[in-house]
């Protein structure tokens, strides 16, 4: 049995959901049936995506292997993960390359043994690798995503793009040193996008001082206002414990606390969210069904009051039709909001990059970039990743605010649910690397520069001293040569430094221009995805509401004109249906307002 397997109380809810589907199908509401069946499928076959992230060489791939008790992800000093590797359950092992293509994805299957050396075909971009395996943990619906090491250009952004749709994030940091400033920045950004985040202190078996590092990391997280679980683990001890079936080693590995976190914060939380979503769908469907049944019942029970009921339905239909006709209003709000959001996000990104450019150029003006170019490249890529991440968080918050503004147009229909996800998850293209500077001249070249400058001084002063009867080479001419040669060397050194600074500034500008170009494209794609999600969501709400009222009005009109002999039979049937629908809604509402966590 998997360590994450736990008893569920989902069967009862799914049984009631099946009854709701049956009622919707009997009423001919195919639109409601489709939404309810989608919710049921999601509940019966859950997929909990757990993203594993961290800086390079923190033991992510070894951790994934230990978690699954499989040697699947390549591990080694000269092997590193360059694209996300997604691992999911399947009865037959297989591996696929997912290639990015315009508007779609292309899949290419390859032998699992070639995972360490697989490359994308020429002219194609490898978006991710998907591996399907028969494994107990994966069979429970867990989907693991091993991400590239953070620290390269665009790597942090590519991981952050995965988080809005992730159920949990595990950030690995080894016990060799405490959390660095870039790591804390990434933790802060990631925790805003994925609440179920934990920091894992890895390789505790290699560093006897890991407890001091653990205390320092806890202090850093607390100081930063990040109340996140911090769990010390050892993948190596876990692997030995599984191989030797040693319970004590298993406890020392720390994976027991990790599984407890996954049970409490991932599985239970996901079940709670899924159950609440199902209850919401059931309540909404029951409300739509009850409207039609109740309207027809009023007309059948009391024909004298049917006219008043019909009048109310006509008014409700008029409201719904006005809302449908006012589609242009909420769509205009959406279009204007998306336009403003795209412009503001682009301006925010460019302002962040301009600030980075100014800071970098000021630093270059005060230092020799040739001596510190590697440090400049590391600082630049890290700062750019932070800027891109903060820009993504800001866009995410603004998109949620826009969804709430659009929802205000539907107040006539009562409270409406917001879209479940507003983030467009696409392929984040790397922003390239900082160009290398031309190396400075060597020692021999420097000596030649000095000698070339001193030659003029020696010759000029030596010729002048020959009139005094001195030789061409004398202490005076040699001293003059040293002075002139030294000045020539210093002038050449300053010229070379000025040239290097200019080249460094140009390299920084080109790098930031590339970042702005690619990030701008990714941002526009994200805005288009958000626009489509909001448009489809609210258009569906308007169409379902209008259809419910139309069918209610039609049913009431038919009931008002039906024969007296048919009314009793029809009334009894509708009363049973209405009672059943009312029970369904009462159960859904009770469950939605008082959710129970799974054991």
N, C-alpha and C positions, 0 to 999 in steps of 0.2 A: 504494500500500500504506500502511496506517495505521502511524504511528510505534510503535504498541504491538504490531504483529503479530510473533509469534515462533514458531519451530518448536516442536512439541509432541511428546510421547511418549505421548499419551493414547490413541492408536488401539489399541495392544496391550492396554491395560487395559480399554478398552471392549469389545474382542473377547472377552476372558475374561469380562467381565461378562455379555455376551450368552450365553455358554455356561452361566453360572450361572443366568440366567433360564430357559434351555431346560431345565436339570436340575430347577429348582424347578417349572416347569410340568408336566414329565413326572411329578413326584411328587405333583401335585395340590395344591401349596401355593400357593394364590392369594394368601395374605397376604404370603408372601415375594416373589412375583412383583411385587406392587404396590409394595413398598418398593424392590426392585431397579430397576424401571422408572422410578420417581421419581428415583432417584440417577442413572440413565443420562440421563434427560431434562435434569437439572440440569447434567450434565457436557457434553452435546452443545450445549446452548444456554445458556452462562453469562451471568449478568448481574452486572456489577461496578459497584456503586453508589459514585460518588465525590461526596461532599458538599462544596460550596464555601461557606465561611462567613467572617465577619469583621464588623467594625464598619461603620457606615454610611459611604458615600462612600469606600470603599477600592478600588473598581474591580472588584467581583465580576462584574457583568454584562458589562463590557467584556472581562474575562479569559475568561469562558465563550465569548464571541463569537470571541475570538482563538484559543482552544483548538480550536474547531470550524471556524474559518475561515468563519464565517457571521455575518451581521448579524441575529440572531434575538432576543436579549434587549434590551429597551428600555434606552437609555443617555442620560443627560442630567442637568443640574444639578437640574432640577425633577421628575425621574422617579426613583422608588425602588422596589425590590422589596418588596412587602408580604406576599406569601404564597410558599411554596416553589414553584419552577418546575422540573419534572422533564423532562429531555430524553432520549429514547430513540429507537432506530432503527425506521423503518418505510419501506416502499417508497413510500407516498403520504403527503405532508405533511398533518398534521391537528393540531388543538389541542382540548383538552377541559378544562372546569372540573369539578373533583371537589368536590361539595358534601357537607358532613358531614350525616349523618342518623342517627337512632337505630338502631343495630344494622346499618347498611349504608351504602353510598355511592351517591350519585346523580351521573351524568355528563351533562354538557351540552356538546355540541360547538359551537364558535364559530369565526369566520374568524380565521386566523392573523394577519392584518393588524390586528386589533383587540386584540392582546395588551396594548398599553400602556394601553388604556382599559377593559379588561374589568372588569365588576363582577358580583358575585353577585346573583341575583334577590332581590327584596324578601322578607325573612323567612327567607332561607337564609344559611348560613355557608359561605364559600369555604375549603375545606381546603387545596387545592393546585391547580396548573395542570399538566397533562401535555401535552407537545409531542412529536410523533413526526415524525422527519425522515429522509430518505435522506442519510446522511453516513458517510464512511469510518470515522471514529473510533467513532461509535455502532454501526456495523455489526459491530465487533469485540466487542460485548457491553457496551460502556461505557455507563453511565447516569449523567448529570450532574444534580445537584440544586443549583440556585441558590437560596440561602436569604435570608430578609429580614435586613437589617442588625441586628446585635446592639447593644443599647443601650436599646431600648424595653422596656416592661413585658412580661415573659414571652417575649421573643424568644430569649434564650439557652436557656431551657428547651425551647422548641420545636425548636431545633437539636439539643440534647443527646438528645432523644427519638429522633432519626433515626439516631444513631450506632451503637447496638448492632447494627443490621442493615446498616451501611455497610461497604464494603470499604476505603475510604480517606477521609481528611478533609484538605482544603486550606484553611488559615486564612490569609486575606489581611490584610496590614497595610502601608499605603503608606509610602514612604521619607521623608515629610515630617517624621516624628518617630519616636522609638524606641517600643518596646512599652510600653503603659501598664499600671498595676496591674490594671484590669478585664480587659484583654486577656490578661495572664499567667494570671489566675485561670481564664478560659475555656479557655485552652490546657491548663492542668493538668487540668481536669475532662474535657475532650474526649479527651485522650491516654489517660485511664484507660478510656474506653469504646471507643475506636478506636485500636488500636496503630499502624496505618499512617497516622500524622498528619505533615504537613509544614507549616511556616510559610513563606509566600511574601511576600517584600518587593517590593511592586508600585510602579509608576510611577517606576522608576529613571531613566527618560529625562527626567523633569521636575525632579529634584533632584540637582544635582552632588555634594552631600555625602552621597549614599546609602551610600557605603562606611563613613563614620563611624557612620551609623545602623545599618548591618549589623553592625559590630563591637559596638556597644552592645546590640543585640538578642541577639547571640550570648552576650554576657556575662550578660544578664538570664536567658536560658534555662538557661545553665550554673549560675548561682547558684540558680535554682529547682529544679535537679535534673532538668531536662527535656532529655534527649539526643535532640533531634528535628532532622531536616534543616531548614536555613534556606536558601532559594533566592531570589536576586534575579532578578526578571523584569520585562519591559516588554511589556505587551499591545500598545501602539502600535507598537513596533519589530517585533513579531511580525506584526502586520497589514501593515505596509509591506513586510516581507521576503517575505511570501506574495504580495503584489500585484506586487512588482518581481522576484520570484524571485532575491532577493539572499541568497546564502549567508552572507556576513559579517554582515549585519543579523540574520539568523536566529540566528547564534551569539551576537551581542550581546544578543538578547532574553532569553536564559536559558532558553528553552523546551526546549532540548536536555537540560539537566540535569533538568528537570521530567519529561520523557518517560522518562529513565533511571530516575528514582525510581518512576514508575508501572510500568515494566517489572519492576524488581527487587522492589519492596515491595508492589505491588498484583497485577499479573498473575501473577507467579511464585508469590507467597504464596497467592493464591486457587487457583491450579492445584494447589499442594501440599496445601492443605486439602481441596479437592475430591477429589483422588486418595486421600488418606488416608481420607476419608469413604466413598468407593466400596470401598476395600479392607476397611474395617470391616464394611460391609454384606455384602460377599462372604464374609468370614470367618464372620460370624454365620449367614448363610444356609447355608453349607457345613456348619457344625456341626449345624444343625437337620436337614439332609438326611442327613448321615452317621449320625446317631443312629438313624433309622428303617432305613436300609439295613444298618448294622452289626448291629442287633438281629436282623433277619430272617436275615442270613447266619449268625450264630451258631447260630440254631435249625436252619437247613438243613444246615450242615456237620456238626454234632455233636448229633443229637437227644437224646443222653443228657445233655448239658450244657444243653439248652434250658430245662430246669426251673429251673436256677440262674440263667440269663439272665432268664427270666421273673420269677423272684423279685426280681432286682435292678431290673427294670423296674417291677414292682409297687411296690417301695420308692420308686423315683424318682417314680412317678405319685402315690404317697401324699404325697411331699414337695411335688410341684407342686400337688396338690389342697389340701394344707394352706396352701400359699402363696396359692392362689386364695381359699380360705375366709378366710385372714387378710387379705383385701383390706381388711377393716374396720380392721386394725391399721395398715397403711401409709397408708391414706386418713385414718385418725384423726391419724397423725403429720403428714400433709400439711395437714389441716384446722386442727389446733392451731397448726402452724407458720405458716400463712397468717394465722390470727387474730392470733397474737402479732406477726407481721411488720407487719400492717396497723396494729395499735395502736402499735407502737414507731415506725413511720414517721410516723404522724400526730402522736405526741408529740414526736418529733424536730423535725418541721416547725414545730409550734406553739411549741416552745421557741426555735427560731431566730428566728421572727417576733416573739416576746415580747422577745427580746434586742434586735432591731432597733428595736422600739417604744420600749423604755426608753432606748436610746442616742439616738434621735431626739428624744424628749421632753426629755431632759437638755440636748441641744444647743439646742433651742428656748427652754428656760428661761434660757439664757445669752446669747441673741442675739435680734435683731429678725427674725422670720421673713419679714416683708414685704419686707425688703431682700434676703434671700438665698433666696427661695422657689424660684427656678429651680435653684439649687445643691442645695437640700434635695431637690427632685424627682429630680434626676439621681442624687444619692447614694442615695436610697431605692430607686429602680428598679434601680440596679446592685447594691446590697446584697441586695435581694430575689431578683434573678436568681441571684446567687452562692449564696444559701441554698437556693433550689430545686434548683440543680444539685448541690450537695453532698448534699442529701437524696436525690436520684435515685441518685447513686453509692452511697450507703450502702444504699439499698433493693436495688440491683443485687447488691452483695456479699452481703447477707443472703439473697437469693433463691438464689444459687449454693450457699451453705452449707445451705440447706433442701433443695435437690436432693440434696446428698450425704447428708444424714441420711435421706431417704426411700430412697435407694439401698441403705442398710445393711440394709433389710428383704429384699433380694433376694440376700443373700450365698450362700444355698443354691444359687443358679443360677450362681454364679461372678461375675466382674466384669461389670457392666452399664454401658453407655454412658450418659452424662448427656445431657440434652436439648441440642440445638444452640443454641437461643436461648430465653432466659427473659424477654425484654422485650416488653411489650405496647406497640406503636407505635400511638398514636391521635392524635386531634386535640387539640392543646393550645390551649385557649381563652385569649385574652389576658386579663390581669388588670386591664385598665382603666388609667386615668391618675389622677394625683393631682389633686384638685379645686383650683381656683384660689382664692386668698384675695381677699377684698374689698379693693380698693386703698385706700391711706391718703388722708386728706383733702388737698386742695390748699393752696397758699400762701394764697389768699384766705380759705379757711375757717379756716386757722390764725390769720390776722390778726383775723378776726371773733371767734374764741374769746378771744383776748387782750383785744380791745376790750370784749367783753361782760363779762369779769372785771374790767377796770379801771374800768368805769362805776360799779360799786358803791363802789369805793375813792374815786374822785374825788367822787362825790355825798356820801358819808358824811363825809369829812374836810372837803370844801368847805363843807358846812353848818355844821360845828363851827367853822370858822375865820371864818365871817361874824359870829359873836358878838364876835370880836376886831377887827372893822372891816375885814376883808380881803374881797376879791372871792371869788366862788365858785371861779373858776379862778385859782389862785395856785401858786407853786412847791411849797408843802407838799401841796396837794391833788393836783397833778399827780404828785409823787413817790409819794404814797400809791397813786395809780391805777396807776403803773408797777409798784410792788411787788405789789399785789393782782392786777393783770393777768398778771404773770409767773408768780405762783403758780398762778393759774387755768389758764394755758397748760400749765405743767408737770404739774399734776394731770390735765388732760385728755389730755396726751401719754401719761402713765403708764397711764391707763385704757384708751386706745386700744391701747397695747402689750400690756396684759394681755388685752384682748379678742382681739387678733390671735393671741397665743400660744395662747389657748384654742381659737380656730378652727383654728389650725394643728395642734394636737394632735388635735382631732376629725377633721380631714381625714386625718391620718396613720393614725389608728385605723381609719377607714372603709376606707381603701385596703388596709391589712393584713387587715382582716376579709374584704374581697373576695378578696384573694389566698388566704387560708386556705380560704375557701369553694370557690373554683374548683380550687385545688391539691388540696384534699381529695377532690373528685370525680375528678380525674384520677388521683390515687393509688389510689383504690378501684378504678377501672377497670383500672389497671395490676395490682393484686393479683388481680383476677378473671382477667385474661389469664394471669398466671403460674400461678394455680391450675389453670386448664384445661389449660395446656401440660404441667405436671407430671403431672396426673391421666391425661391421654390417653397420655403417653409410657410411664408405668410400667404402666398397665393393658394396653397393647399388649405389653409385655415378658412380663407374666404370662400373657396369653392365648396368645402364640406358644409359650412354653415348655410349657404344658400340652398344646397341640395336638400338638407334636412328640413328647412322651412318649406320648400317647394313640395316635398313629399307629404309633409304634415298637412298643408293646405289641400292638396289633392285628396288625401284620405278623408279629411273632414268634409269636403264637398260631396264625396261619394257617399259617406255615411248619412249626410243630411237628406239625400235623395233616395236612400235605399228603402226597400219595402219593409213593412213592420214585421213580417214573418221572419226576415233574415236578421233582424237586429238582435234578437235574444241570443241566437247562436254566435253571431259575430262579437257581441258584447262579452260573452263568456270567454271566448277565445282571447280577445284582447286583454281582458282582466288578468287572465293567467299569464299572458306575455308581459304585461306591465308589472305584475307582482314579481315575476322572475327578473326583469330588468332592474326594478327597484332594489331587489336583494343584491344583484350584482353591483350596482352603484354603491349601495350602503357598505358592502364588504370592501370595495375598492377605496372608498373615501376613508373608512376606518383604518385600513392598512396604510394609506398614504399619509394620514395625519399622525399615526402612531406606529412607525416602522419598527420592526424587531430585528436586531442583529442576529446573524446565524451563530450557533454555538461553535 
